[in-house]
């Protein structure tokens, strides 16, 4: 019976090198193959790639195992949701057309079994990180995308990969430790949202650290972690969300 909804985030495929990324990609594909057995929907909640940019007639090399498996799953009738992350925000129409995914550029609200879910990658939400919020607006602009498209793919993709690597190295230590509930921006964001509207679950990636925090009397903030260090994912069944770890 296909009654489960699966969530995973922050695979960062392509990082830190081809060999390590390929090992991780094969684990992702195996997880997808197992999930499809009883999945009604699958949510990939951002930063599936460490970098992605679609030129008009070219896309980055690699990831054939993942894209093939996702295409196979969507062809079978299972909806795969793909959220834009801060590392792969330059996904346009190639993956929806080629792989049949449902692409989301902003958080969405869903309801299952009477439980309300707020789902998004998580970047740019909550207080602080103002420098990134400004940078995100620039990267998301048509002008920035037009400028980048002027670069030859060999140089453009290399440049972006160097930038992604630097970004991960800067945030690496904070990704490994809990900062305290008052300093976890997404937990603060969830509490602020609850002042306006009730949600039972806030589901985010981006933070890389798996966590479950009670943010209201009947509300939880859940970060589903990453596949660089933790290999965690979420499963919703009958309105109940559970954070799990890959057996690999």
Secondary structure, DSSP 8 states (H G I E B T S, - for coil): ---EEEEE----BT-S-HHHHHHHHHHHHHHHHHHTTTEEEEEE-S-SBS--B--SS---S--HHHHHHHHHHHHTT-EEEEE--SSSTB--SHHHHHH--EEESS-EEEEETTEEEEEE--TT-SS--HHHHHHHHHHTSHHHHHHHHTS-HHHHHHHHHHHHHHHHHHHTTGGGS---GGG-HHHHHHHHHHTTS--SEEEE-SS-S-EEEEEETTEEEEE---TTTT-EEEEEETTEEEEEE---
